[in-house]
């Protein structure tokens, strides 16, 4: 049996919209949650982008 150790990473996510800026912390194995935020959170009813999501990644030690 093999044990694969997967290190978690810290993602500092900045969500900027026309009204406000929010910073959240996500701890995950990969950047999948950040991609979900980027693709679904800041879209209006017509499918137009209404903000920006960016993130920085650091490895938890």
N, C-alpha and C positions, 0 to 999 in steps of 0.2 A: 504494500500500500504506500502511495506517495502522498505527502502532505505539501500542498502549495501554499506558501505564505504570501498573501497579497497585502501590500502596504496601503493604508488609507492615506488620502491626501486632503488637505484643507483648501477649500476654494472660497475666496473672498469675492462675493458677487455684488456688483454695483448695478442697480436698476435705475435708469434715468428715463423719466417721462417728461411731458410738457409741463406738468404741475409740480412734481417733486422728485427727489433722489433718495433711494433707499439702499442701504448696504446690509447684506445678510451673510452669514457664515454657513457653508455647507461642508460637511465631512462625509466623504464617499470614496469608494475604490477607484472610480473613474469619473470623467466629466459628463456623464449622461444626464444628471439632474440639471447641470448648467445648460446643456443643450436643450432640454425640455423647456426651461425658463426662456431661453432665447427664441425658441420657435413658436411658443404658444401664449406667453404672458402679455406681450405688448402688441397685440393685434386687435383692431376695432372690429365692429360687426361687418364691415365691408371688406375686411382682409388687408387693410392698410396698416403699415407699421407706424406706431405712435410713440415709440421710445427706443431705447438702446440698452442692451444687457452686455456687460463685459465682466471678466473675472480674471483673477490671478491665482496661481496654483502653487502650493508648497507641500512638501512631503512631511507627514507627522513623524516625529522622531522618538 
